[in-house]
Amino acid sequence: MKVSGTGGPNAAGAARGARPGAAGGGFKLPSVSGAAGPAQASGVGSVAGVMGVEALLALQDVGGPLERRRRAVRRADRILDVLDEVKVALLGGDLSGAELDRLQRAIREERTNTDDPRLEAVLDEIEVRAAVEIAKLEHGARAA
């Protein structure tokens, strides 16, 4: 959408006003200082402009199937990154509770965005494994 000026409806009305040489008995627009009609139209125009922007933003947010897939891949990549960090820490022997908490938080966030039973099963398995590792850490801390 191209915005060519900031005059609003009043400026457009003034440009189309009386023509030079026209007879006095024809159609005339009210003056700017006259009736409250143009001011009301100005207020309605500004609200309609804002609603138009909100509608465009809502349409962009919805996205198509390709956009939904991209978001799902980004979420999956996030979980895989956290899992990879946990794996490296576990193999290195320096796994912390903070990493496992971050993994559980990522899984909880993903659970709200899915309705696939197979993905739910995988998330359940990851969550159980994270809980086992947290229990091991707590048991080791109590024993020490």
GITARA-V585601 format. One record per backbone hydrogen bond with DSSP energy under -0.5 kcal/mol. NH is the residue of the N-H (numbers start at 1). CO is the residue of the C=O. Records with the same first field share a line. If there is no record, write none. Layout:
# GITARA-V585601
NH=CO  CO
This chain:
# GITARA-V585601
3=1
4=2
11=7
12=8
13=9
14=10
15=11
16=12
17=14
22=19
26=23
34=31
40=36
41=37
42=38
43=39
44=40
45=41
46=42
47=43
48=44
49=45
50=46
51=47
52=48
53=49
54=50
55=51
56=52
57=53
58=54
59=55
60=56
61=57
62=58
63=59
68=64
69=65
70=66
71=67
72=68
73=69
74=70
75=71
76=72
77=73
78=74
79=75
80=76
81=77
82=78
83=79
84=80
85=81
86=82
87=83
88=84
89=85
90=86
91=87
92=88
93=89
94=89
100=96
101=97
102=98
103=99
104=100
105=101
106=102
107=103
108=104
109=105
110=106
111=107
112=108
113=110
114=111
117=115
120=116
121=117
122=118
123=119
124=120
125=121
126=122
127=123
128=124
129=125
130=126
131=127
132=128
133=129
134=130
135=131
136=132
137=133
138=134
139=135
140=136
141=137
142=138
143=139
144=140
